[in-house]
């Protein structure tokens, strides 16, 4: 005759989820379930999870707006504008329809990139409002584009001229 011996191995985690022993006794850990402290929550992890959730919601809203704009047929530039720009640069030349599509996509991606980064800058300075200074900073620092009438150097020169006059 052979006898099989059954051994049950439990870990502390499995004890927490296991039903109470029959007869209402105390589990093997010696601590009744009601007397155990609740698990600790890391405030930084909670804040990070909240920020990730907010970013996901923001991305979903941006994507929904983009899809709605694509369905409506609206885009940042019209194909006609691209043809006009080509005529200004090189009169008599034309652009293939595939090239127009690629140029439209590049322009839309550029505007989306600049807007998203400028929104991050606005959030960084503690505002929910996108301002020209946010766009200007991103365009100047990351793209090397100076916007006439809005560049930081023009602001410094205007301040210096004003100081000299007074």
C-alpha positions, 0 to 999 in steps of 0.5 A: 500500500502506498500513501500520499501525503499532501503538503500545502504551502502558503505564503503571507500574501495567500493568507490575506486572500484566503477565507478565514479558517473554519470555526472562526479561528486565527490564521496561521500568521497569528494576526487576525485579518481585522487587526492587520494595518492597511497597505501603505500608499506611496504619495509620489507613486499616486501622484505619478499615476494621476499625472499619467492618467491626466496625460492619457486623457489629454492625448485622447482628447487631442486625438479625438479632435484631430480625427474630427478635423480629418473627418470634416476635411479641415486641415491647417493648410489647404492644398491650394495654399501649398500650390500658391506657396510653390508658385511664389517660390518657383513660378511655373512649377507644380507639385504632385498630389502625393507631395501635397499630402506629405507637406500637409501632414508635415505641417500638421505634425509641426503645429501639433508638436509646437502646440503640445510643447508650448502647453507643457511650458505653460503647465510648467509655469503654473498656468492653464492658459497657453500664451505667446511667450510659451510658443515663442520660447519653444520655437526659438530654443528648439527650432531656431525660429524667431517670430517677428514682433515676439522674439526675446531679443526684441523684448530686451532691446525694447527694454534697453531703449526704454531705459535709455530714454528715461 
